[in-house]
Amino acid sequence: MHCDGQARHGANAAQFEGELANLAPLSQDGLVVVDGRRITVTDEGRTLVRAAAAVFDRYLKKGEQRHSRAV
């Protein structure tokens, strides 16, 4: 499913550059594919989708755990 966040939610794609960069380790491991502004979770990464989503969680501080870890 593709969502144009800028048009639909008023989000500016540039504001997520840091988060997209934080997906690099998952991308290098073949768990996600980042193509421009589109993020695809691969079959291998499907069980770790929480880790990819956590990159965008503004309420989750780096190193802080509120619930069980994905891995």
Phi, psi and omega in degrees: 000135180245135179232125175275090185300325181296313181287321187278324187239003180072019180278146176258123184302327182297334182290349181254013181300319179296317180295319179297322177295326179290346176279353184307314180299322178291323178294317180297330178274001179076021182267333175222157174239123178253118180233095185067241179262000182264132179242127178239128175274126181284169177301321179294330182268356185304322181286348181249023183300331177298324179294321178291317180293326182298334178301330183262002182279103184289343181270349180265108180285149181303127179086355182268137177244128175249336181223186180296149179286151177290326180221000000 
